[in-house]
């Protein structure tokens, strides 16, 4: 068996922890920023990974969707935030990080829906440098959580909440994907493992407490904030989530069909 068949990719943020906490040693984990995971999947560095939804749309002819699991929100997500010293309606330019294609597309789509057309500027995810150059700055993941805690006065938009307000749907920021040529049997095993991990997190107070404590220690955020965050982020892709995913893929990415793993 090829080595990549036993490797699970994961986002190098806290939002994967409910599924990846204390995995069996028979599986290896490859952690990377969201946009890097797409390349790892395509190069067979790992079997499956949560990749940006926009990247899945770009490579839909090479990839297939794993059902039931995702990284989403049903409103405010707390980790995909537009910061700025002024209202979005007055922002002339917005610094966009290069580590998530979904959030970049979503941010500009939302602003366009609001009748706004600021100039996008690619920059590294450093809030101070971003706001020194631009009126607005988009941050995702742990950096967004950290800067929100330090600079709550700068938060201008939670993209998960804005998407919900505009469309009425949950926002699926990342989907679990695999190459179309990945072996079905090992995909089934990996999928069942992650579903079992999620079910334990959802249904066991002991497991949930262990994940929250472990994530708090690893990330540096206190357990209260991690508990709140795990109420904001959604890891189960249900029917409402699929409606939101289809809406994003069609209306933001221009994709009207894709392949789902048949498990």
Number of C-alpha atoms within 10 A of each C-alpha: 5 7 11 18 19 19 20 21 28 25 23 16 18 21 24 20 21 23 21 19 19 12 13 9 7 7 11 16 15 15 15 17 17 27 19 16 26 25 14 19 22 17 12 17 19 25 24 31 27 27 31 28 26 27 21 27 22 15 14 18 13 15 25 23 22 23 19 17 23 29 23 25 25 21 21 24 24 22 25 25 28 23 29 23 16 13 14 21 12 13 18 14 18 27 29 27 21 16 20 23 20 23 25 21 15 22 24 19 17 16 15 12 11 12 10 16 17 19 13 17 16 12 19 14 19 15 20 11 13 24 18 11 14 21 21 29 31 28 29 24 21 19 17 21 21 17 20 19 13 10 11 11 11 18 21 18 19 19 25 28 21 18 23 17 13 11 12 15 23 26 32 29 26 26 27 24 28 27 21 17 9 17 12 13 10 13 20 14 13 19 20 13 16 19 18 13 19 22 15 16 21 14 10 11 11 10 18 19 14 16 22 24 18 16 23 18 12 10 14 12 17 13 17 11 14 21 17 12 19 18 13 19 24 23 25 18 22 14 10 14 24 18 17 23 22 19 20 27 21 14 11 17 19 13 17 12 12 16 13 14 18 11 12
